[in-house]
Amino acid sequence: MEIKANNPALKSWIDIKPDSDFSIQNLPFGVYSDKQVTHHACIAIGEQIMDLHMVHHLHYFKGLSLPENIFANQYLNEFIALGKEVTRKLRDRVSELLSNTNTELQNSPNKDQIFKKQSAVQMLMPVRIGDYTDFYSSIDHATNVGKMFRDPENALLPNWKHLPVGYHGRASSICVSGHSFHRPKGQMKPNDAPPVFGPCKLLDFELETAFIIGKQTQMGETISTEKADDYIFGMVLFNDWSARDIQTWEYVPLGPFLAKNFASTMSPWIVTLDALEPFRVAGYKQEPKVLPYLEYTGNKNIDINLEVLIQPENSEATTVSESNYKYMYWTAEQQLTHHTVNGCNVNVGDMMASGTISGPEKHQFGSMLELTWRGANPIKMKDGSERKFINDNDTVIMKGYCQKNNVRVGFGECKAKLLSAT
Amino acid sequence: MEIKANNPALKSWIDIKPDSDFSIQNLPFGVYSDKQVTHHACIAIGEQIMDLHMVHHLHYFKGLSLPENIFANQYLNEFIALGKEVTRKLRDRVSELLSNTNTELQNSPNKDQIFKKQSAVQMLMPVRIGDYTDFYSSIDHATNVGKMFRDPENALLPNWKHLPVGYHGRASSICVSGHSFHRPKGQMKPNDAPPVFGPCKLLDFELETAFIIGKQTQMGETISTEKADDYIFGMVLFNDWSARDIQTWEYVPLGPFLAKNFASTMSPWIVTLDALEPFRVAGYKQEPKVLPYLEYTGNKNIDINLEVLIQPENSEATTVSESNYKYMYWTAEQQLTHHTVNGCNVNVGDMMASGTISGPEKHQFGSMLELTWRGANPIKMKDGSERKFINDNDTVIMKGYCQKNNVRVGFGECKAKLLSAT
């Protein structure tokens, strides 16, 4: 199916730099506020946002049969729930309005209320997340962890290549990019001594992406790999902050809990799966063969360049990781199929994260744990200081973009600052 | 602090049988529907419900400053969020209206709209659950599982007595008592053979209770054991259905996932923590001493008799377990303190379940896994059939009540029927 808004030949009448994440072929959805607006849905274009409620209010979306205040909700859930047929038409219409062949908005007297500088608005949580699941689907990451903590010769656990391992996470503490949080406290277990309580010492980022569910199922329903894309609205960048020392002590036998649920960070713009379609690439070759319900056809990985930077207080940021979503062993479609194969129901706004995305090369590892190999090889910052894990007052920034045929579709930033323990 | 509605001397003008869970000292909250009503909040009294919206509408709650449609919401969250001072006053006022010394409602011409038979209405999900956490806090359960699957001599894992082990679960598939669901399908691993896909063979119940959060915190805040009760609105019975064979294969290293998230069942009535206060008993003696943040004073366990029955299709129910909440090693207050000690925020309506509640005696075990010791000792049903785990078309019923000084405060039923795999 051809998606009109993806046409690489499209140009906008808005000035967009060649390295902008927000080309006219992207048009990701978010929710913003400023002095005038409590919360309106918007789309990113170049360095600006376009206020969808205002455009709707001025009747530029007539014919799309949208509810009157659909873009004035606190979250995008109700809009997303209208279904892909509607959201796709809306994105096509926005593309048309922004195209240099269209003059409807270019000459609008309301231009100042419709278009605002991204630097002048605050981006809010784009969705009300119902349930949040985190997978563990990068083979390089799982292998690195297995080598460090288990058997270097048998790094992957027996189930790993048979099913996309996943677990439920905490939705309440997922924040939108730009927040800060305090170093968590918890129980840690020194070797040969009783457990102690105090601020976590080994705080780490995890470079991930996440997809947002766009279509509800009922309990008992299963989503096949073939239909999975119909249920995925779009993707974001995701930092699954982890307290390594808390995790080591708590996670057997029921998995990570307080080592994760103190904070997670997501990027504010949901890049639609539609906008990512042109960047599909072949998936990882899966050996042994997966069970039939997990089989799929076609190119289901996506070539998304990913980068992590650490910015110490009052200093320049240093790139510490350059990875890519294409290194994932399990695809998003397989994850969603597996998640629902037992009849588990999903709701619009649910979030499912990839797990740490590491590539095969050392500079492509998606966490400090792997990059410094448990602290053995510290990373030098531009200010001369070294990092084994994340220090107080460091800001961690994740970026991601696809690029092909001079079209760039990016995610913007996913950033958060770690404050000292209280 | 004395809670007026708990007065054991109170008698209602409504006829309440001595073995009713819903004495005038209980007054649990729920949400119901019938032909006339889409969703109204209500209170259980004897064999009836009292429609709170109707009572409010008729001005019997004047002076309590309640929002006009607070009892006409789909869920109780907004009511609970008003805070314990308000919800406690409301419960006291309901108690007054139902007391045999009060005639306001006895002679009301609207009595038929206010009071309805429980058998004539449908109970709905009482709260919109944001996040759901499951703990693992019964020492007899954890010991039994350790004996079966790990080392009988070292059944408890090293962290178990130092922190209340817990993990995040799926909120979307929690249903209210009375539903049915299909036997889940999934991956299982036969010994010495590759994994297979099919209907789960070892479907089990887990006898649990759960508490409902009544007061929000912000990220970074911690709830002390001393203040924890201020954040707990009330409790329900909870069946944490588990697919043992799916779990065995999937749960290492990140915990249970598809083995749990296909369905869970909760009882419809939230019994307030206030109503449970008279039944507090001393907690489990905790050795080794817990870290200071987990210490607590006072009687923080609760003497709640628990029972599980299996009812085969077209047959009588058989009691298979008789346990008690008082056997819990970790208290609800410790669980909540631990959950927030890292700054994890909680929201009104979040649910935190106890984990399987087993007592020390064999008939007190809280799952078929333990009761039949992995199927080695099947249980005989009244119809002559045997159960190692749960069969298709079985209904599992959980009950619970406190009793002291001729006052009974109960939970009603938590029941669900297992249908065959689709």
Contacts between the chains, C-beta under 8 A, distances in Angstrom:
chain1	res1	chain2	res2	distance
A	130	B	171	6.7
A	130	B	172	6.1
A	131	B	170	5.6
A	131	B	171	5.5
A	131	B	172	5.2
A	136	B	254	6.1
A	157	B	252	5.8
A	157	B	253	6.4
A	158	B	189	7.8
A	159	B	187	8.0
A	159	B	189	7.5
A	159	B	195	7.6
A	159	B	249	5.8
A	159	B	250	6.2
A	159	B	252	7.0
A	162	B	187	6.5
A	162	B	194	7.8
A	162	B	195	5.0
A	163	B	187	5.5
A	163	B	195	7.7
A	163	B	249	7.9
A	163	B	250	6.4
A	165	B	250	7.1
A	165	B	253	7.7
A	165	B	254	5.7
A	165	B	257	7.7
A	166	B	254	7.0
A	166	B	257	5.4
A	167	B	167	7.2
A	167	B	168	7.2
A	167	B	254	4.1
A	167	B	255	5.0
A	167	B	257	5.6
A	168	B	167	7.2
A	168	B	168	4.1
A	168	B	169	5.6
A	168	B	170	5.6
A	168	B	257	7.0
A	168	B	261	7.1
A	169	B	168	5.6
A	170	B	131	5.6
A	170	B	168	5.6
A	170	B	344	6.3
A	171	B	130	6.7
A	171	B	131	5.5
A	172	B	130	6.1
A	172	B	131	5.2
A	172	B	344	7.2
A	172	B	345	5.1
A	172	B	346	6.7
A	172	B	347	5.6
A	172	B	350	7.3
A	173	B	219	5.7
A	173	B	344	5.6
A	173	B	345	5.7
A	175	B	219	7.4
A	181	B	219	6.2
A	181	B	220	6.7
A	181	B	343	7.1
A	182	B	220	5.2
A	182	B	343	6.0
A	184	B	342	3.8
A	184	B	343	5.5
A	185	B	341	6.2
A	185	B	342	6.0
A	185	B	343	7.7
A	186	B	341	6.3
A	186	B	342	5.0
A	187	B	159	8.0
A	187	B	162	6.5
A	187	B	163	5.4
A	187	B	291	6.7
A	189	B	158	7.8
A	189	B	159	7.5
A	194	B	162	7.7
A	194	B	288	7.4
A	195	B	159	7.5
A	195	B	162	5.0
A	195	B	163	7.7
A	195	B	291	6.9
A	196	B	291	7.7
A	197	B	291	4.8
A	197	B	292	7.3
A	197	B	293	5.9
A	197	B	341	7.9
A	200	B	342	7.9
A	219	B	173	5.7
A	219	B	175	7.4
A	219	B	181	6.2
A	219	B	262	7.6
A	219	B	263	6.6
A	220	B	181	6.7
A	220	B	182	5.2
A	220	B	422	6.6
A	243	B	342	7.3
A	246	B	342	7.1
A	249	B	159	5.8
A	249	B	163	8.0
A	250	B	159	6.2
A	250	B	163	6.4
A	250	B	165	7.1
A	251	B	253	7.1
A	251	B	254	7.8
A	251	B	255	7.7
A	252	B	157	5.9
A	252	B	159	7.0
A	252	B	253	7.9
A	253	B	157	6.4
A	253	B	165	7.7
A	253	B	251	7.1
A	253	B	252	7.9
A	253	B	255	7.3
A	254	B	136	6.1
A	254	B	165	5.7
A	254	B	166	7.1
A	254	B	167	4.1
A	254	B	251	7.8
A	254	B	255	4.3
A	254	B	256	6.8
A	255	B	167	5.0
A	255	B	251	7.7
A	255	B	253	7.3
A	255	B	254	4.3
A	255	B	255	2.6
A	255	B	256	7.7
A	256	B	254	6.8
A	256	B	255	7.7
A	257	B	165	7.7
A	257	B	166	5.4
A	257	B	167	5.6
A	257	B	168	7.0
A	258	B	338	7.3
A	258	B	339	7.4
A	258	B	341	7.1
A	258	B	342	4.6
A	258	B	344	6.9
A	261	B	168	7.1
A	261	B	342	7.1
A	261	B	344	4.4
A	262	B	219	7.6
A	262	B	342	4.3
A	262	B	343	4.9
A	262	B	344	5.5
A	263	B	219	6.6
A	263	B	343	7.5
A	288	B	194	7.4
A	291	B	187	6.7
A	291	B	195	6.9
A	291	B	196	7.7
A	291	B	197	4.8
A	292	B	197	7.3
A	293	B	197	5.9
A	338	B	258	7.3
A	339	B	258	7.4
A	341	B	185	6.2
A	341	B	186	6.3
A	341	B	197	7.9
A	341	B	258	7.1
A	342	B	184	3.8
A	342	B	185	6.0
A	342	B	186	5.0
A	342	B	200	7.9
A	342	B	243	7.4
A	342	B	246	7.2
A	342	B	258	4.6
A	342	B	261	7.1
A	342	B	262	4.3
A	343	B	181	7.1
A	343	B	182	6.0
A	343	B	184	5.5
A	343	B	185	7.7
A	343	B	262	4.8
A	343	B	263	7.5
A	344	B	170	6.3
A	344	B	172	7.2
A	344	B	173	5.6
A	344	B	258	6.9
A	344	B	261	4.5
A	344	B	262	5.5
A	345	B	172	5.1
A	345	B	173	5.7
A	346	B	172	6.7
A	347	B	172	5.6
A	350	B	172	7.3
A	422	B	220	6.6
